[in-house]
Amino acid sequence: MAVSRRPALRGTGVVRPCGGGNADEHRISANPTIKLDTTPVEGRVCEIRPITIITVDHTPWEPLWDHLVRDYHPLGYRKMLGRRLKQIAFSGGRPIAAAGWRAASLTLGARDRFIGWSPVQREYYLSHLVNNSRFLILPWVQVRHLASHLLARFVHGLCRAWPDKYGQPVWLLETFVDPQRFAGTVYRAANWIHVGTTRGFTRDGPRYRYHGHPKEVFLYVVKRDLQDYIHRQPSPSRRCRRPPVLREGDLLMRLQTDDWHPALLEESGITEAAVEELADVLVSFHDDFSPAFNRPVQLALGTTYLKGLLSDLERKSVEPIALRYLGDRHVRALQRFLTDSPWDEDLMWQLYRERQYALIGSDDGVLTIDSSEFPKQGKDSVGVARQYCGRLGKTANCQSGVFLGYASDRGYGLLAAQPYMPEQWFAPDYAARRRACGVPKSLAFQTKPEIAEQLIQVVRTEGRFAARWLACDATFGSDPAFRDAMAAHYYYLAQVRSNIKVWLEPPKMGVPPYRGHGPRPVKPRPMPSPQPVSEVANDSNTVWRPVSINTARGPVKSEMARRRVIEERLGLPHQECWLFMRRDPGGAITFYFSNAPADIPFEVMSRVSLLRWPIEQCFKEGKGQVGMDHYEIRSWRAWHRHMLYVCLAMLFLLEVRYRFAKKGALYLS
């Protein structure tokens, strides 16, 4: 990478080191108004000594390195992926130069011919090679012969720091020089060897893309007699060798592709320039969940799986994702990441909900509960059984999950999920299947409303999403016990079936008159008899109001009405509540019970009824864009981890809308 001396692009709004003496003792001031000292530095190398080289990775100095390279290097700054090392040179307490190093290129013809190794040897020994990706002398530093002197000092520091950090000694260094900008004089002066040019291709996922600008290749041999040493080593047999170690840098480099799902770009209104930033944004997004992982390779595999869910792959299961980004020899590694790799998905759920609340949390948000089904073949996947499948509209072989969602005017998303286990799965003849799927031994049969209560309790315990309202569909709303449990904490808007009966007025108890046949009635009953809510909708006293609410996708129009009614339970009047009704343009009517106060405004209930539907939108986007139903995994843990990454993908989409297109508002369809 050639030395840059181009003029500063903008003001030096970066803190400068304070103090004097040894640069190792400096600390960055907390005062952001202190400017970087740009007074010209001139003279000879001996006149600006002592020069101190420090490694700044994961130190308070790293933001300074990022700023210097971003503002003063021709190639700017992009997040360095995988193995990396950053250095700054100081003179008299002032930064004068910077260098950046990363893992070597996977294949490089001129370098590989110089070494003379086989593909198998390259696979084994490539980790001993390092690439000089950035070398910068600050533009106000004009000292003769300084560049070659500093390059040698940077190399010396690298060869000490790299083995300490990554456990492998450095054998060879490589760099690329753009001949349209530079002649490589500094590298030649520092005893680097020019070995040829690149072919003008760049890595693009699993393929190479031609960009038409060949670069000069320079090498610096650190290990003496490198070629002889490698040739003396026995060449590993392809048949006997183990699968190559997954290197974090190699994995993340393969994600720098523009194979995003078209809906991500279309709905978010992302410009072509912004698309180039998305890979770095994705890596940074997933890095924020690193406390949940034990090893760097787990973090890299998770980033790979997340990118696969957001990609344009037709089928977003483990194998297609691994084949595109990892190669056929690492399919098992990605499978193990979901099934039994020891990382903490519970902590990751908590970090996810914390981040989501910061983005869409609101005092007037609404919790939502719904279930979704996933048609499946076979009978060995966790929870699979013949049961009603809403997606197909009939009984079919499928899995079903219970999902807790959240919606506000700032956006929507899912908060938690758990598979529904049909009662037959707890029979003795299913014991082997439960063990094979890793179903917790302590798990007992739970109805979907009972699972929903459990998910809600988890979120309540965390203390976020302190919503006043909870909305749910008829699977949950038609369960009186569930509604009663929720009434202790929320106003609910619970969908009920059209045949549920109510009274419009408090009934009187009496013995019905004898109809002339059968036994004479002797027990008092409520009179008159209750009527189905479907009849209330057609009652002449039911007033329908047109409602239109503007959303990011245009106005949502429907008709709504409400009546105070008395719910019928076990043939007797229970308690007064709201019957809220929504009629769509097609004439379909949805019915809800609500325990909200009698004086609550109609507009409030109308708004809550609209916020009930974003969880359906989550399922639509999840299955249509990020592979929610594409999984081909069988275990309890893998199902949870897949759904967690689906939630992460949808949160990433929402953050992208905010970041690039300012479309964080609620989406309805």
C-alpha positions, 0 to 999 in steps of 0.5 A: 500500500503506497505512502500517502501525502495528500492534503488534509480533506477537512478540519482536524477535529480530533483530540490530540495526545497530551503530555510529553516524553514517551508516547507509551505514557500518553493518554487521549484527552477527554476534551473533544475540542482540542485540535490535532497539532498540524504544525509542519514537521521538517528536518532530518530523521535524527532531528525528530528522534526519539520516534516511538511506535505503539500498537493501538488495537483496543486502546484509547488510541484506536479512534485516533488511528481510524481518524487519521486514516479516514481523513488523510489516506487516499483509500480512506478507512473501512472497518478492518475485518478478521486478524488486524493490527494498527500502529501509530508513530509518535515524535515529541508526543505528536502522531506523524505516521500510521500503519495497518496490517491484516491477514494475507490474501487467500490467493495471490499469483505473483506471491504464490509463484515467488514462494513456490508452494502447493495449494495444500501448503498454502492452506496450511501456512497462509496464516504466517503471512500478513498484508500491509493494508495502510501506510500513511505519513501525515501530510504536514510531516516533510522529513527526508528518508522518514518513510523508509525508516518508519516502514522498517520500524513498523515491520519490526514492531509488527513481528513482535506484536503479531505472534503475541496477539495471534500465536503465529510468527510472521514469515512474509509480508505483502502489499499492493501499490497502485501504479497510477498513483505511486511508484513503490519507491518507499517499499523498494528503499525498505528492501521490499521485493517487487514480484509482479502484478495482480490480474485486476480481480478482487474477492467478491464472496466465493467468486472473483470480480474483475475491476480492471486496475492491476496493482504492483505486488511487493513482498518482504521476507521475514523468515530467512530461506522461506522457500527452502523451509517450506519445501523441506516440510512434508506436504500434507495429504489431502486425503488425511488432512482435517478440514481447514481451520475457519479463520475469522478474517477469511469468513468476514472478508467473504461477506463483502458482497452486494448480494442483499435481498432486493426488498432490503434495498427497495423498501429502505430506499438505499442509494448505490453508494450506501450499499457499499457500506452495508457489509461494514454496518452488518459486521458492526451490528453483529459485533455488538452481540459479542458478549454472548460468544466464547470464541471469535469464530462463533461471532464470525459464523453468526455474522455469516448466518445473519448475512445469509438470511439477508441475502438473495439466496432462494433457500436460506437454510444452513447448507446454501448459506454455508456453500455461498460464504464458507465452501462445502467443507464447512457446512458442518461448522455452521450446522454445529453453530446452531445446534450445539456450539456453546454460546449463550442465546439467552444473553443474546435475546436480552441484548437484542431486546435492549437494542430493540427497545432503544430503537422503537420503545415508546410509552404508548407501545402495544405488546402483541401475541400470535402464533405462526405455522411452518409446514414440514415433511417428516416427523422427527423435527421438534414439535412437528405433528398434524395440526391446523396450519394457518398458512395452508388453511387446513390441518397439515404436518407442520410445526407451530411457534408462539411469538411475542411482538411489540409495536409502536409508532416508531416501528415493530418487531418480535421479542421472544419465541417458543415452539408449541409442543403438541400433547402427543409429544409427551407420550412415552412413545415419543421419548426417543424423539424428545431426546434426539431433538434435545427437548428439555427434560423438565418441559411439560405440555403447555397450551399456546396461551400458557406459553404466551403467558410465560413469554410475557413474564420473561419480558416483564421481568426484564423491565423493558417494554412496559406497555399498557396494552396487549393485543392478541388473535383468537387463539389466545383471546378466546381463552378466558383464563388467558384474558383473566391473567392478562387483565392483572397487568394490561388493558387487552384487545383480544380477538374472539370468534364470531360465535361467542355470545354476549348480552347487550343489557344485563339479563334477569334470572328466571325460569324459562316458560314451558314450551309444551314438550320435554321436561318442564324447566325448573332452574333459573336461567339468564333471560333473554338468551345471549346472542352471538357477537356476529348478530351484534355487528348487524344490530341497528344500534351499532354505529360504524365509523370510517377510520383512516390512519396514515402509515409509511405505506399510505392510509389504512382504511376500515370501519370500526364500531364498539358496544358495551356488552356482558360476556357469557361464560358457561351460560351465565353472565360474567362481566361487562366489557367492550366488544370492539369490531373492525370491518375491512373493505371486503366486508370481513369483520373481526371481533375483540373483547377489551377490559379497558375502562368504559370511558376510554376514547374510541380513538385509542381503541382504534389505534390499538386495533391497528397496532395488533397487525404488525406482528402479522407483518413480522411473519410476512417479512420474516417468511418473505425476506429473511428465511423464517420458514426456510430452516431445515433443523430438528432440535429445540435449541436450533429452532430457538437460535434460528428464530433469534437470528431471524429477529436480528435480521429484521431488527437490522432491516429496521435500523437500516431504514432509520440510518439510510432512508429515515423510514422507521415509522410503522409499516402496515399492509 
